[in-house]
Every structure is written in structure tokens, then in C-alpha cells.
């Protein structure tokens, strides 16, 4: 159906919400309630067909125990469904060994068939691991939870990923949709409502359920952890020293002096080992410490700047904004632990 047809309420879009044993109940249930909520709580216009009909779909109908042990009821089997308009894979919980490719061959074949029939494929958080097996995302931009980006890249190197992005829409028909970390399923669902029903309705749903658009992206949420599995003992020693001395004056020069390597050699080996230049590495450590201080204290920004190693507070503010996408003040307003929760 066309976008205009959806907005007039002349037809109902069929949404298949995939239930796997690995699925996370909070994401699955949240998507189900919000997309069905337009008719359940009266947001849809009276007398019109609901814009979405969401069904929980799996390899077999009946009870299914999800990753957390919570049982749900799979309403329809994939064998009963030849077509749908939107297919959504909620977040999954990865086991310690990571994703197991080839675990759901029947599901993968079915996903490819309904996509051939015109379905939009959507993933929330780690649900992209399942959709990646179809091959339909190869060469197409996508996003994934930033904490699992390296695992995803190792499994599916043909898919360009952008873990700092909240929502990525790709494909020749805008038919491949992925959302990033955890609660960015809010953004995905609101996007689908806005696209198919209208922005005004999407905003009303956001207010009703207190959902948030993550307009600042996911960069502020990402914690910098320098790579240490590179095998260069000299550089690893420098990293360990730097982890507790990043705020000293001239830390790069001090690392070089302590290593007894030539400056050019040290900088080359550091960049090769960690993937980032020594100065940039120092800056990332300082910004991470500043983030924690903004979250947990009421210290003035100028004092935090000095404590992490910058006497020029204006430079610190510019660097913080460039690194996180937010000013220190905006970051504090978003992430500071409330007074009642501090100990």
C-alpha cells in the first residue's frame, strides 16, 4: 500500500513481530503494545480501520519461552503467512559465544520470501544479527548496538555499520530499517508510525507512552575503551600507565620518555596497535572522565576541565562537543544521576 493510503486510514498494514527463543521480552512487548496502541487507547480515528495489525509470529504457533525465561504465546506460524507489509525482529540476547549463524534456516528463508513480496524488514538493537543472515543487508548501511559492533562486523563484514546512529534506513525502497542500542526501538516505531500514518499521530503516540526520539544520536552513550588485544607489550604498558595519568601535563611526551622508544616509532606503533593516535587517545580518556564527573557531581564545568587536564576551559568545551555531540551542560542535563538516587 502507498504511504498516502495508510494516512487516510483506508487499509491496515500487517506487521509480523518475530518471536525467537533468543528474543528479549521488553523490546518485543514494547513494540507490540505501542504499534497496537493506536487503536487500543483511542489514538486512531473512530470508525476507521486501525493502521497496524501486529501479530507475534514464530516458526511454530503456541507457547515459547524467551531468553529471560518469560513465556509468551506465538500467535501465528510462519507457515501460515505468505505476505506481510512490515516485518520486525526485536532485540535478541547473545550468548557468551556470540551469535550462532545458521540456527534459524526456515526463518531466514521465510524472511527472504516476504521481502520479495514487498515487506519492509526492520530490526531493533541486536535483531539485525538475524536479518543479516538473509544477505539482503550486504552493501547496505545499518546500525547495531555499539557494544556489539565489533562482533557484528566480524560475523558480517559485508554490511557497513554505524553504531553511533539511532536509526538507519536503507535499501532501494527504504525497505531495510535498523535501530541501534536498546531503547532506540522507540525511534523505529515512531518512524514507522510517522511514515505510514503521519507525524502528528507519531507525536501523539510519543506523548502518550512517554517515548523519546534520540535526536542527539548514540555517541554520548558510547564509552571509550582503548583496544588492548593488539599484542604490543610496550604499547600496552603505555596504555596502563595512561589509564591513571591521563590528566598530567604533556602525557604523550611522558609516555614516549617512559617507553625509551624514538618519538616517531612510538607514535607509529601506538596508532598501529590501538587504531588511534596517542593525542587522540589521551583526549578520549579525558572526555570519558569528564563525562563521569558531569554525571555524578555538581562540580562546575571549569573545575572539571582542570581536573581532567585542560587549563583552557573553552578548548575543553569545544573538544567535549566535538567528541560527544553535546555541550558539557547539555550532557549533564541529560545524564546526571538525580539527587534522590545519589549515595
N, C-alpha and C positions, 0 to 999 in steps of 0.2 A: 504493500500500500504506500501511497505517496505521503510525504510529510503533511501536505495540506489536508488530506483525507483524515489523518489522525487528529489534527487540530479541530476539525469540525465535529468530532465525536461520532462519525458515520460508521466506524468499524472498530473492532477490538483487536489489539495486537496480541498474538500468542507468544508468551515468554516461557521458555524452558529453563528452569533453575536446576542445575545439575547437582545431584547428591552422590558423593563418593564416600567410602569409608574414611578417607583422609580429610574430609571437609570439616571446616570449623563452624560450629553451630551459630556463633554470634553473627558472623557475616551472612550465612545462609538465611537465618531467621530475620535479620535486619532488612536484607534486600526484599524478602518475601513480604514482610509487613508494610514496608514503605511503598512498594510498587502496587500492591493490592489496596493500600490505604486510601488511594484517591476515591474509591467507591465506598470502602468500609467506614470512613469517617466523614463522608459527605462533601469532599472537595470537588468531585466530578459533578457536572450539572445534572439536576434531577431530570429523569426521563430519557437520558442519553445512555448509550452503551458505555460501560467502563472502558477506559483507554487501554488497559492491560488486563490480560488474564494470565496470572502466573501460576505455573504448576511445578511441583517438585518432581523431577524426573531422574530415573536411575536405570541401571542395567536390568533390574528386576523391581516390580512393584511390591510393596509391603514394608515391614519394619526394617530399619537399617540403623546400626549403631555407628555414630560418627566418631571422629578422632578423640574427642574428650570423653567418650563413653555414653553420651546422651543419645537416646534413641529417637528417631523421627520416622515418619511414615512417608515412603516414596509413593506418590500418587499415581504416576504413570511409568510404564516401562518404555524404554527407547524403541522397542519392537512395535509399539502401538502408534508411534508418531512418525509420520512421513515428512512433515514440514513444520516449521515454526518461523516466526518473524525475528525473534531475539533469543539468543542462547547465552546464558550467563554461567560461568564457572566461579563459585565462591572461593574464598581463600582455603588453602589446604595446609595441613600441618606436616612439615617434613620430618622424617625420622632422622636419627643421628647419622645414618649412612647417606642421607640426601634423597633426592627424587629417584624413583625406580622406573626408568623408561621401559615401555613395553608391557606395563602392568594392566592396561585397560585397552586392549586392541579392539574390542567390539565398540566401546565408547568412541574411540578415535575414528573408526570407520563411519559411525553414525554422524558424528560431528561434521565430517567432511561432506557427507551426503546432504545434510540440511543446509550447510553453507552453499553447496552447489545450487540448492533450491532457493537461495536468496536470504538466508538468515544472517543477521549480524552476530559476530562472535565477540563476547565480552568476557573479560577476566577481572577478578578482584584480587589484588595482592599476589599471592603465590599461585593462584589459579592459572596463571599464564604457563606454568610448567606443563599442565595437561594440554592446553591449546597449542603449545609449541610443537608437540609431537605430530600434529597434523601436517606440518610443513608449510602451512598457509601463511605463517608469520615470517618465513625466511626472506631476508632482504627488506622487511618492513619494520619500521620503528615501533618499539614497545617499551613499557616500563614494568618494573618488578620491585618488590620490597628491597630497599637499599641494603639491608642486612644479608640478603641472599644473592646480590648481584653477581658476585664472583662465581658462585655455584651455578647460577643460570648461564653465565657466559661460557663456563666450561662444558655444560651439557649441550648448549645450543649456540655455538659460535656464529651461526649464520644470521642470527637475529640481533640487530643493533638495539641496545637497551639504554634507557635514560632514567636511572633510578631516582634522580633528583626531581623528576617531573611527576606531577599528581595524576595526570590523565594524558594518554596518548591515543590519538585517533588516526588510523592509517588505513591502507587499502584503497583500491581504485573507486570503491563505492562508499568509503568511510565505514567499511563493514568490519573492521578489526579494531576493537576498543580494549584498552588495558588501563587499569588503575594501579597506583603504586602501593605504598605501605599501608597496611591495616585499615584504618577508617576512611581511606580515600574512596571506599565503595560509596560513601556519601556523594562524592563528586560525580562518580559514574552514573549513579541512579538519577541524580538531579539533572545531569546532562541528557540522559535518555528521556526524561520527562519533558525537559525544555525543548528538545529536538522534535519529539513526536506529539506533544500536547501543547507546549508553549511556555515561554519564560515566566509569564505571570503565575501559571499553575505551579511551576517548579519552585518559585519563590514562596508561594503559599505553603507548599509541602515542607520546604526548608524551615519555615517558621513554626509550623505545626509540630514537627518532630525535633526541632532544635538541631537541625543538621547544619554543618559548616562547609562552605566552599573553602578549600585550602589554597587561597589565592596567592600566598607567599611561596608556594612550591614546597618541596620537601628538604631543600638544602638546610634550613635551620634545624631540622631534626637529626641530620646526619652527624654522627660523632666520628671525628677523625681518629683513625688508628693506623699509624705508620706500619708499612709492611715490614715484617721481621723474619720471614721464612726464606730469605734470599741466600743464606749460607756464607755470607761475607762476615767473618768474625770481627774484623777490625771495625766495620761499619756498625755492626750490632752493638759493639762496646760503646761506640759513639752515641748511638740511639739511647742506650740505657742511661748513660750519663746525662744526656739532654733531657730525658723524661723528668728529671728533678732539678735541672739547672737551666731550663729554657729562658728564665727571666733575667739571667745575669747579663751584664753588658758584653756585647760582642761574642755571643755564644758560638757562632760559626768559626771565628778565628780561634777560640779556645778549644773547640773540638779538633781543629787541624793541628794545633800545638800539641795536644794530648796524644794524637794518633801517631805523630812523628812521620807522617806521610807528606810528600810535597803537596802544596795547595791544589794545583791542577789535578793531581792524581786523586786526592781525597774527594774533591768535588765530583769528579767523573765517576768514581766508584760509589759514592753516596747516591748519586742520581740513578746509576745503573741498578743499584740494589733496591732502592725504595721507590723508584719511579717519580721522584720529586727532588728538586734542587734543595741543598741544605738550608738556604734562607727561607724558602717557601715552607719547608718542614717546620722550622722554628716558628714561623708566623702561624701555622695551623695549630701547633701546640699551645701557643699563647692565646689564640682565639678560643680554643676549647676551654682553657682555664677561665678565661673571661666569661664565657657562657655559664659555667657552673657558678661563678660569683654573682652574676646577674640573677640567676635562678634562686639562689639560696641566701642572699644577703641584701641589705638595703644600702650598701656602700655606694657613694657617688661614682659616676662613670669615670671621672678624672682620677679618682683613687684606684679604681680597678685597672685603668690604663697603666698607672705607675707600677702597680703590684705585678702585672704580667710582663713588664719590661719596656714600656713605652713612656718616655717623659713627655712626648708631644701628644697630648690627648686628641687633638684634631686629626693627626695622622692615624691614631688608633681607631677613631670613629669611622674614617674612610675605609680603613682596612677591614674593620668588622662588617660594614655594609657590603663591601665587595665580596667578602668570603661567605657571609650567611644570607645575603639578600635583604637584611633588615638592619635598621639602626640599633645601637645598644638599647635605647629607650623602648623601641617597639618590641625588641626581643624580650626585654624584662616584662613588659605588659602582657605578652603572650604566654611566657613560660615560667614566670616567678611562682614559686610554691606559695599558696595562700597562707596568710598569717596563722589561721587556725590549725594548719597541718604541719607547721614547723615545730621542731623539738629542740 
